[in-house]
Amino acid sequence: MTTAVNLLLEERAQLCNTLEKLGPQAPTLCKGWLAEDLAAHLMIREHDPLALPGMALPGPFSNYTKAAMEKAKQQGFDKLVSTLRQGPPLLYKLPGPLATANLVENWVHHEDLRRPAGEAPRDSSPELDMVLSRVIPIQLRLAVMRVKGVTIQAVLPDGRRTQAGKGIATVEIAGPVGELVLFLFGRGEAAQVSFDGPDYAVEAVRNGNFGI
């Protein structure tokens, strides 16, 4: 199996351990969601293709997804975690972009559980950082759509820079790869990153309402 697939399976196992440790009523970084909601989201994301559009689109799409989550929760928290522990369906662990995207999804949602519980950032690895960093350029392009007139640069620990936007003001966001990913996925209150740039531009980026 490729690195991304191995990392995905390891992350899923750790995520399930954390779900069991914290229980269904544990808070998360996802507004309005408890641990049981997060588990239901992950389950229907992989097992109910009709629920996928509603994770991004409003109206009837969103209504279907919410109903699917509630139905999934009726199985009980233990059943949800047991299903997740079996690992993703084959489609979601095929080598390539899908495995990368699913690793990021599971990693971010794992931190959604860990950070409200007072857990510090985990030690990373070069392999994990390599895979997580693949989504940074994509998220930066989405971010500059929310913050007009600003160029945003992500500065990685090894000095590499990735940027998006053509604004007059430039804001640098620096930190470990995982923390940059958390910030760009809308977890700014928990992400341990630093900023450099004009005050007004930094404030705009801080309040950019990024994420999915």
N, C-alpha and C positions, 0 to 999 in steps of 0.2 A: 504494500500500500504506500501511497505517497505521503510526504510529510504532513500535508494539510489533513488528510484523512486520519492519520494516526493521532494528530493533535485534536481533531474533532472528537474522536472516540474517547480520548483521555479527558477532554473538557466536559463532555456529556456525563461521564461517570462522576467527576468531581461536582458538577452542578447537581446531580441527583443526591449526592451525599449531603450537600448544603441544604437542599430542599427538605430532606428527612430530618436534618439537624434542627432547622429553624421552625418547621411546621407550617401548616396552611395559612395561618393568620399573620405571618411575619410581614412587616412592611417592605416595600421595594422602592426603587427610584422612579418607577413608572407611575405617573400620577393616577391615583384612584385604584391601583392594583395592589392586592396582597399576593403572597407567594402562590396561593391556589390559582389566582387569575393568570399569573405568569406561566405556571405549569400548563394550564389549559390552553393558553396562547401557543406555546411551543408544540403541544400535541396536535392541535387542529392545523397549525401551519404545515405540519408534515403529513397529516392523514386526511385532510379535507381540502382538496384543491379549490373548491368553490368558496372557501373562506378567505383565500389569499387576496382577491381584489379589495375586500372590505378592510384590509389592514392599512390601505392607503387612500381609498376612495370613500366619500361620504354617501349619505342617502341609503338606498336599499342594499347596497353592497356592505356598508358598515353595519346595517341592522342585521343582515344575515350572519356576519362574523360574530357579533355580540351574542346572538342567539346560539350559535354553534359553541361559543365558549361556555355559556351557561349550561348547555346540554352536556358538555365534556365534564364540567365540574360536578354534575350529578353522579358521575361514576365514583366519586370519592377521591380524596387527595392521594391515598395510598395507591390506588389503581392508576392514577395519572402518572405518578412517579415511577411505578413499575413499568408502564408502557414506555416512558422516556428512557428508562434504564436499559431497555432492550436495544437501544441505539436507533439512529435514524433509518428510515427506509432506504433501499438501495439507491434510489434517485438522488437522495441528499448526501450520499457519501461517495458518489462517483468522483474520481480524480478530476481536478480542473476547477473552474469558477464556482460550481455549486458547492463543492466541499469547502472552499475558501469562504464563501458567503455564509454557509451554515456554521462554520467555526466562529466567525465574527459574531453572528447572531447569538450563539450559545455563550460565548465569552462575555459579551456585553450584558446579557441577561443574568449571567452568574454574578457579575459585579453589581447589577441591580439589586441582588439579594444581599451580597456581602457588605456593601458600604453602609446601608442603614443599620446593620448589626454591629457596626463599629470595627469592622475588619480593615486592616491596612492593605495597600496594594500588594499583590503577590509578586514574588520573584518571577521574572520572565526567563526566556531563553532566546538565543539567536534565531532558532528555528521558528518559534512563535512570533517573535518580532518581525521576522521576514514576511510571514503570511499576513499578520495583522496590518502591516504597513501597506499592503497592496490596496487597501480600501481608502487610504488617506487621500490620494489624488481625486478619487471619485467624490468623497465627502466634501473636499475643499471646493470643488466645482458647484456642488449643491449649496454650500455655505455662502458663497459670494452672490448667489441669487437672492439671499435673504438680507444681505448687507450691501447696499448699493454704494458705489464710489470708493470701495476699499479693496486693496489687494491683501490677501491673507497668505502668509507663509507659515508652513509647519516646519519646525526645526527639530530634526531627530537627534538623539544623543550622539551619533557618530558625525554630526555636522552636516549631513545631507539636508537639503532644503527642497520642499515642494511647494509651489504656489499656484494660486488661481486668482483671477480678477485683474482688472486694468485700472483700478482706482488711483487717484493721486496719493492718498495716504496708504501706507503699508503697515500692517500689524503682524508681528511675529508671535507665533504661539510655540513655546518650547516645552519639552518634557519627554518622559519615556513614551515609547510607541503606544503602549496600551492606554496611557492617560490622554494622549492626543486623540486616539480613537474614541474614548469615552466622551471627550469634549465635543468632537465633531458629530457624535450621535446624540447630542442634546443632554448630556449628563454633566453640564458645567458646574453644578453645585458640588459635585463629588470629584471631578477630575483635578488632579494635582499637576497643573500646568502654570507657566508664567507667560506674561505678555510684555511686548515692547512695541511702542509706537505712540503716535499722538493720543492724548487723553481721550479726545472725543471719538476717535476711531476705535480705540481699545474698548471704550464703553459700548459702542455699537456692536462690536464683535461679541463681547461678554453677554449682551442681551439679544443675541441673534436668533434665539429660538430655533436652533438647529435640531437635527435628529430626524427620525423616521416615524 
